[in-house]
Amino acid sequence: MGKAVDVRITGTVQGVSFRAYARTEARALGVTGWIRNERDGSVVGHFEGPDEAVDALVDWCWEGPAYAEVADVAVTDGSATGAATFSIG
């Protein structure tokens, strides 16, 4: 079946290649959707895929790449869009 979630990651998450690493991780896990920077310094994303894969990507967001300092990962249920890839916005 699968699931879809929307996430907002806060902390030092811009300027540290967070989006690029998230895309690599998402592709490795088989998760589709997107991720983008926001003007307030956060990163937001939409993840879709098998439950375990989406959960693993959300867990990864708590760590992020080496220079990220994640303060919070807020997760809400999302609506599946049928995304075929994972893109950076």
C-alpha positions, 0 to 999 in steps of 0.5 A, a space after each residue: 500500500 504505502 504512505 505519504 508524509 509531509 516534513 519540515 526540517 529545522 536547524 542548520 539544514 541549508 547550505 550543507 547539501 541537505 537536499 542533495 543527500 536526501 535525494 540520494 537517500 530517497 532514491 536508494 530507499 525507493 521513495 518518491 516525492 520532492 524536497 526544497 529550501 524555504 525562506 525561513 531557513 527550513 527544508 520541506 519535503 513530501 515523501 511517498 512510498 512503502 511504509 518502511 522506506 518512508 519511515 527510514 527517510 524520515 529517520 535519516 532526516 534527523 541526522 542529515 548530512 555531516 554538516 547539518 545540525 537538525 533541531 526538529 523534523 515535523 511530520 504530518 500525513 500527506 496525500 499521495 500524488 503518484 510521484 514517479 521520481 524524487 526531485 529537488 525543488 
